[in-house]
Amino acid sequence: MMKFDIHFCLISGQAAPNLLPILDMEFKPQKAVFVVSKAMKKQAEHLAKVFIANKVQVEPINLEDEFDFAKTSEQLLSLVEQYEDKNVALNVTGGTKLISIAAADAFNMIEKPIFYINTDNNEIIFLSKDENKEWIANKPLDTNITLSTYLAAYGKSIKAAQDKINPSLLEPMQPVIKYYDKYKDVLPSLNFAAAEAEKNKLKYEFDKKFSMTAEFEDFLNELDFRRLIDYNGRLVHFKNEEIRAFLNGGWLEDYVFQQVKGIKKGETKKVDDVLENVELTNDQYQQNKSDYIAQNRGNKNEFDVIFLARNKLHIIECKTQKFGKGSGQKAEDILYKLETLKDYGGLMTKKCLVSYFEVPEAVSNRAKSLEIHIIQGKDIARLKQLIQEWIAK
């Protein structure tokens, strides 16, 4: 199999094309030469830390003027000539068009191999011939990429997250998912009681004016039977804060996490890694200091569910609130949050809103313009299938 001691890497806003080859133990180089433009210095620093952590040496080369093609060509040719007697290859996937053309020209001049990374299919595509003048065969990448490694390449760190759930807690919510038309009017009352109980020692009592439907009554009795709450006909007492938060919408996050985790690696569109309730910090965040100090404000964000598939970060925001008249602004806030958070995983990051209730048409239209996928209403009963379809897009 074709393997090279040194990879030349063209640094860009996308870390995956340069990161993936070093995560394949059969293709991993001993050293990487980073070709870095002025605009990509910070990205190069983040990526270098990950390379070094994976025991790959890094030599950064700063371009003098990436917009001057003649100067860039001369600089790169002079550089690669120093490696003419080395086992070296060019990863041409990154960089601007000018940089990639100049780099490819330089490698062709010294007759060294060039390859391109197809991140969607985890494949190395060779653009060169071997010493027998035969095209070098493409190679599938055998990588095991984790969220922590992927995010570190973008200068982000996982401060907190959970990677498992309690399936027994989710069990009583299955009817709410499967029989949407029957339970969609139950959920707002449950959300309200759980939200109010947060301020009153985990208790909420429905007043006599509240019209208790048979479906809601049966649901509360089921929760009581399962010992998640104490219910006496009007007073709801949540057993603990974890259960209160779970019944106040946390169940949807657990359900989404469970469904994503169920997309096995052997399936067509596999999920490489998934986390729930994630706190991510950027490189400006001071890990040993409080969230509330001035330097840390705005440098940490929370994510309901994130996962890696096809070498892209996928972000899911989960909502069980009902979007109606007067709540349009809240729905817009959710969309803008998703749009902002995409910067945590590069330009190809994908975003999705999973809403138990259907969103207003105006919100749906706005989501389309922001390239935010929406899974809503009774469609959540087939969430796994819809997420697989979203991954494939």
C-alpha positions as CSV (number, residue, x, y, z in Angstrom):
1,M,0.0,0.0,0.0
2,M,1.2,3.5,-0.8
3,K,2.3,5.4,2.3
4,F,4.3,8.6,2.8
5,D,6.6,9.8,5.6
6,I,5.7,13.4,5.0
7,H,2.4,15.1,4.1
8,F,2.3,18.6,2.8
9,C,-1.0,20.1,4.1
10,L,-2.7,23.3,2.7
11,I,-4.4,24.8,5.7
12,S,-8.0,26.1,5.3
13,G,-11.1,26.7,7.3
14,Q,-11.9,23.0,7.0
15,A,-9.9,20.8,9.4
16,A,-11.2,17.4,8.3
17,P,-9.4,17.0,5.0
18,N,-6.0,17.4,6.7
19,L,-7.0,15.6,9.9
20,L,-8.4,12.4,8.5
21,P,-5.2,11.0,6.9
22,I,-3.4,11.1,10.2
23,L,-6.2,9.1,11.9
24,D,-5.6,6.2,9.5
25,M,-2.8,4.2,11.1
26,E,-1.8,2.6,7.8
27,F,-1.6,6.0,6.0
28,K,-0.5,8.2,8.9
29,P,2.8,10.2,8.2
30,Q,5.6,10.8,10.6
31,K,5.6,14.5,9.8
32,A,3.4,17.2,8.2
33,V,4.4,20.4,6.6
34,F,1.7,23.1,7.0
35,V,1.4,25.6,4.2
36,V,-0.2,28.6,6.0
37,S,-1.7,31.8,4.6
38,K,-2.0,34.9,6.8
39,A,-5.7,34.3,7.2
40,M,-5.2,30.7,8.4
41,K,-2.6,31.1,11.1
42,K,-5.1,30.4,14.0
43,Q,-6.5,27.4,12.2
44,A,-3.0,26.1,11.7
45,E,-2.3,26.4,15.4
46,H,-5.4,24.4,16.4
47,L,-4.6,21.7,13.9
48,A,-1.0,21.5,14.9
49,K,-1.9,20.7,18.5
50,V,-4.1,17.8,17.3
51,F,-1.3,16.5,15.0
52,I,1.3,16.7,17.8
53,A,-1.1,14.9,20.2
54,N,-1.3,12.1,17.6
55,K,2.5,11.9,17.4
56,V,2.9,13.6,14.0
57,Q,5.6,16.3,13.8
58,V,4.5,19.7,12.4
59,E,6.6,22.2,10.4
60,P,4.6,25.4,9.6
61,I,5.5,27.4,6.5
62,N,4.0,30.9,6.3
63,L,3.3,32.1,2.7
64,E,4.7,35.5,2.0
65,D,1.7,36.7,-0.2
66,E,-1.0,34.1,-1.0
67,F,-2.6,36.5,-3.5
68,D,0.6,36.8,-5.6
69,F,0.5,33.6,-7.6
70,A,4.1,34.0,-9.0
71,K,5.6,34.6,-5.6
72,T,3.6,31.8,-4.1
73,S,4.7,29.4,-6.9
74,E,8.3,30.3,-6.4
75,Q,8.1,30.0,-2.7
76,L,6.5,26.6,-2.8
77,L,8.8,25.2,-5.5
78,S,11.8,26.3,-3.5
79,L,10.3,24.6,-0.5
80,V,9.4,21.3,-2.0
81,E,12.7,20.9,-3.8
82,Q,14.2,20.5,-0.3
83,Y,12.1,17.3,0.0
84,E,12.9,15.9,-3.5
85,D,14.8,12.9,-2.0
86,K,12.1,12.3,0.7
87,N,9.1,10.1,0.7
88,V,6.6,13.0,0.5
89,A,3.2,13.6,-0.9
90,L,0.8,16.6,-1.3
91,N,-2.6,16.7,0.3
92,V,-4.2,19.2,-2.2
93,T,-7.6,19.2,-0.6
94,G,-7.3,22.5,1.4
95,G,-6.1,26.0,0.7
96,T,-7.4,28.5,-1.8
97,K,-7.5,27.7,-5.5
98,L,-4.4,29.8,-6.1
99,I,-2.5,28.0,-3.3
100,S,-3.6,24.5,-4.4
101,I,-2.7,25.1,-8.0
102,A,0.7,26.5,-7.1
103,A,1.4,23.5,-4.7
104,A,0.2,21.0,-7.3
105,D,2.5,22.6,-10.0
106,A,5.4,22.4,-7.5
107,F,4.8,18.7,-6.8
108,N,4.4,17.8,-10.5
109,M,7.7,19.5,-11.1
110,I,9.5,17.2,-8.7
111,E,7.3,14.2,-9.7
112,K,5.9,13.5,-6.3
113,P,2.4,12.2,-5.6
114,I,-0.7,14.3,-5.0
115,F,-3.8,13.2,-3.3
116,Y,-7.3,14.6,-2.5
117,I,-9.5,13.6,0.4
118,N,-13.2,12.9,-0.3
119,T,-14.5,13.6,3.2
120,D,-18.0,12.4,2.4
121,N,-16.9,8.9,1.5
122,N,-13.8,8.7,3.7
123,E,-11.6,8.1,0.6
124,I,-8.2,9.1,-0.6
125,I,-8.3,10.0,-4.3
126,F,-4.8,10.0,-6.0
127,L,-4.2,12.5,-8.7
128,S,-0.8,11.0,-9.7
129,K,0.7,8.0,-11.5
130,D,3.3,5.7,-10.0
131,E,6.8,4.9,-11.3
132,N,5.3,2.5,-13.8
133,K,3.1,5.4,-15.2
134,E,0.0,3.7,-13.8
135,W,-2.6,5.7,-12.0
136,I,-2.3,5.1,-8.2
137,A,-5.4,3.4,-7.0
138,N,-7.8,5.2,-4.6
139,K,-7.8,4.1,-1.0
140,P,-10.6,4.0,1.6
141,L,-9.7,5.8,4.8
142,D,-9.9,3.6,7.9
143,T,-10.4,6.3,10.6
144,N,-11.8,6.4,14.1
145,I,-12.7,10.1,14.7
146,T,-14.1,11.3,18.0
147,L,-15.9,14.5,18.8
148,S,-13.1,15.7,21.1
149,T,-10.5,15.2,18.4
150,Y,-12.6,16.8,15.6
151,L,-13.6,19.8,17.8
152,A,-10.0,20.3,19.0
153,A,-9.0,20.7,15.4
154,Y,-11.3,23.8,15.3
155,G,-9.9,25.1,18.6
156,K,-12.9,23.9,20.7
157,S,-12.9,21.9,23.9
158,I,-15.6,19.7,25.6
159,K,-16.1,21.0,29.1
160,A,-19.0,18.8,30.0
161,A,-21.2,16.2,28.3
162,Q,-23.1,13.0,28.8
163,D,-22.8,9.9,26.7
164,K,-25.5,7.6,28.1
165,I,-29.1,7.8,29.3
166,N,-31.5,5.9,31.6
167,P,-33.8,4.0,29.3
168,S,-36.3,3.3,32.1
169,L,-36.9,7.0,32.3
170,L,-37.8,7.2,28.6
171,E,-40.2,4.3,28.8
172,P,-43.3,6.3,30.1
173,M,-42.8,8.9,27.3
174,Q,-43.1,6.4,24.5
175,P,-46.9,6.9,24.2
176,V,-46.3,10.7,23.9
177,I,-44.1,9.9,20.9
178,K,-46.1,7.1,19.3
179,Y,-49.6,8.5,19.7
180,Y,-49.0,12.1,18.9
181,D,-52.6,13.2,18.2
182,K,-53.8,11.8,21.6
183,Y,-51.0,13.3,23.7
184,K,-50.1,16.6,22.0
185,D,-52.6,18.4,24.2
186,V,-51.2,16.8,27.4
187,L,-47.6,18.0,27.0
188,P,-48.2,21.8,27.5
189,S,-49.8,21.1,30.8
190,L,-47.0,18.8,31.9
191,N,-44.4,21.4,30.8
192,F,-46.2,24.1,32.7
193,A,-46.4,22.1,35.9
194,A,-42.8,21.1,35.7
195,A,-41.7,24.7,35.1
196,E,-43.7,26.0,38.0
197,A,-42.5,23.3,40.3
198,E,-38.9,24.5,39.8
199,K,-39.9,27.5,41.9
200,N,-41.9,25.7,44.5
201,K,-39.9,22.8,46.0
202,L,-40.7,20.4,43.1
203,K,-44.4,20.8,43.7
204,Y,-47.3,22.2,41.6
205,E,-51.0,22.2,42.4
206,F,-53.5,22.6,39.6
207,D,-56.3,25.0,40.7
208,K,-60.0,24.1,40.5
209,K,-60.4,26.2,37.3
210,F,-58.1,23.9,35.4
211,S,-59.9,21.4,33.3
212,M,-58.2,18.1,33.8
213,T,-58.7,15.9,30.7
214,A,-58.9,12.2,30.9
215,E,-55.7,11.7,28.9
216,F,-53.8,14.0,31.2
217,E,-55.2,12.4,34.3
218,D,-54.2,8.9,33.0
219,F,-50.8,10.2,32.1
220,L,-50.1,11.6,35.5
221,N,-51.4,8.4,37.2
222,E,-48.9,6.5,35.0
223,L,-46.1,8.7,36.1
224,D,-47.2,8.2,39.7
225,F,-47.3,4.4,39.2
226,R,-43.7,4.5,37.8
227,R,-42.7,6.6,40.9
228,L,-41.5,9.6,38.9
229,I,-44.1,11.8,40.7
230,D,-46.5,11.7,43.5
231,Y,-50.0,12.7,42.3
232,N,-53.2,13.0,44.4
233,G,-55.7,14.4,41.9
234,R,-54.5,18.0,41.9
235,L,-51.0,18.2,43.5
236,V,-48.0,17.0,41.4
237,H,-44.8,16.4,43.4
238,F,-41.8,15.6,41.3
239,K,-39.5,13.0,43.0
240,N,-36.3,15.0,42.4
241,E,-34.8,17.8,40.2
242,E,-33.5,15.3,37.6
243,I,-37.0,13.9,37.0
244,R,-38.6,17.4,37.0
245,A,-36.1,18.6,34.4
246,F,-36.5,15.4,32.4
247,L,-40.3,15.8,32.3
248,N,-40.0,19.5,31.5
249,G,-38.5,18.7,28.0
250,G,-35.3,16.8,28.8
251,W,-36.9,13.6,27.7
252,L,-36.9,14.8,24.1
253,E,-33.1,15.3,24.2
254,D,-32.7,11.8,25.6
255,Y,-34.9,10.4,22.9
256,V,-33.0,12.2,20.2
257,F,-29.7,11.0,21.7
258,Q,-31.0,7.4,21.9
259,Q,-32.1,7.4,18.3
260,V,-28.9,8.9,17.0
261,K,-26.8,6.4,19.0
262,G,-28.9,3.7,17.5
263,I,-27.5,4.4,14.0
264,K,-24.9,1.7,14.1
265,K,-21.5,1.9,12.4
266,G,-22.5,-0.9,10.0
267,E,-25.4,1.1,8.6
268,T,-25.1,3.1,5.4
269,K,-24.8,6.5,7.0
270,K,-23.0,5.7,10.3
271,V,-22.6,8.0,13.3
272,D,-19.0,8.0,14.6
273,D,-19.6,9.7,17.9
274,V,-22.6,11.4,19.7
275,L,-22.9,13.4,22.9
276,E,-25.8,15.0,24.8
277,N,-26.1,18.1,26.9
278,V,-22.7,19.3,25.7
279,E,-20.8,22.4,27.0
280,L,-18.2,23.5,24.5
281,T,-15.6,26.3,25.0
282,N,-13.4,28.1,22.5
283,D,-9.8,28.9,22.7
284,Q,-10.5,32.2,24.5
285,Y,-12.2,30.4,27.5
286,Q,-10.1,30.2,30.6
287,Q,-10.7,26.6,31.9
288,N,-9.6,27.3,35.4
289,K,-11.8,30.3,35.9
290,S,-15.5,30.9,36.5
291,D,-18.0,31.1,33.6
292,Y,-19.1,34.5,34.9
293,I,-15.8,36.4,34.7
294,A,-15.6,38.9,31.8
295,Q,-13.0,37.0,29.8
296,N,-15.2,33.8,29.7
297,R,-18.5,35.4,28.8
298,G,-19.6,34.4,25.4
299,N,-16.9,31.8,25.0
300,K,-18.9,28.8,26.1
301,N,-22.1,27.4,24.5
302,E,-24.4,24.6,25.3
303,F,-25.7,22.0,22.8
304,D,-28.6,19.6,23.2
305,V,-27.2,16.8,21.0
306,I,-24.1,16.8,18.7
307,F,-22.7,14.0,16.6
308,L,-20.2,13.3,13.8
309,A,-21.3,11.6,10.6
310,R,-19.6,11.7,7.2
311,N,-16.9,13.8,8.8
312,K,-19.2,16.7,9.5
313,L,-20.5,18.1,12.8
314,H,-24.2,17.8,13.2
315,I,-26.0,20.0,15.8
316,I,-29.5,19.3,17.1
317,E,-31.6,21.7,19.2
318,C,-34.6,20.0,20.9
319,K,-37.8,21.9,21.9
320,T,-41.0,20.7,23.5
321,Q,-42.6,24.2,23.8
322,K,-45.6,25.0,21.7
323,F,-45.0,27.7,19.1
324,G,-48.1,29.8,18.5
325,K,-49.1,33.4,18.3
326,G,-46.9,35.6,20.4
327,S,-44.0,33.0,20.5
328,G,-42.6,33.7,17.0
329,Q,-39.7,35.7,18.4
330,K,-38.7,32.7,20.7
331,A,-38.7,30.4,17.7
332,E,-36.5,32.9,15.8
333,D,-34.1,33.0,18.7
334,I,-33.7,29.2,18.5
335,L,-32.9,29.5,14.8
336,Y,-30.4,32.2,15.3
337,K,-28.7,30.2,18.1
338,L,-28.3,27.3,15.7
339,E,-27.0,29.6,13.0
340,T,-24.4,31.0,15.4
341,L,-23.3,27.6,16.8
342,K,-22.4,26.2,13.4
343,D,-19.0,28.0,13.7
344,Y,-18.0,25.5,16.3
345,G,-17.4,22.8,13.7
346,G,-16.4,24.5,10.5
347,L,-18.3,25.7,7.5
348,M,-19.8,22.4,6.7
349,T,-21.5,22.0,10.1
350,K,-25.2,20.9,9.7
351,K,-28.0,22.2,11.9
352,C,-31.4,20.7,12.9
353,L,-34.3,21.7,15.1
354,V,-36.3,18.8,16.5
355,S,-39.6,20.2,17.8
356,Y,-42.4,18.2,19.4
357,F,-44.9,20.7,18.1
358,E,-45.1,22.0,14.6
359,V,-43.5,25.3,14.0
360,P,-45.3,28.3,12.3
361,E,-44.9,28.6,8.6
362,A,-42.9,31.8,8.9
363,V,-40.4,30.0,11.2
364,S,-40.2,27.1,8.7
365,N,-39.4,29.4,5.9
366,R,-36.8,31.2,7.9
367,A,-35.2,27.9,8.8
368,K,-34.9,27.0,5.1
369,S,-33.1,30.2,4.3
370,L,-30.6,29.5,7.1
371,E,-30.2,25.8,5.9
372,I,-31.6,24.5,9.2
373,H,-33.4,21.2,8.9
374,I,-36.6,20.8,10.9
375,I,-38.1,17.5,12.2
376,Q,-41.4,18.2,13.9
377,G,-44.8,17.0,15.2
378,K,-45.7,13.4,14.6
379,D,-42.6,12.9,12.5
380,I,-40.5,12.5,15.6
381,A,-42.0,8.9,15.9
382,R,-39.7,8.0,12.9
383,L,-36.8,10.2,14.0
384,K,-34.0,7.7,13.4
385,Q,-35.0,7.3,9.7
386,L,-35.3,11.1,9.2
387,I,-31.9,11.7,10.8
388,Q,-30.3,9.1,8.5
389,E,-31.9,10.9,5.6
390,W,-30.6,14.3,6.9
391,I,-27.1,12.8,7.2
392,A,-27.2,11.7,3.6
393,K,-28.1,15.1,2.2
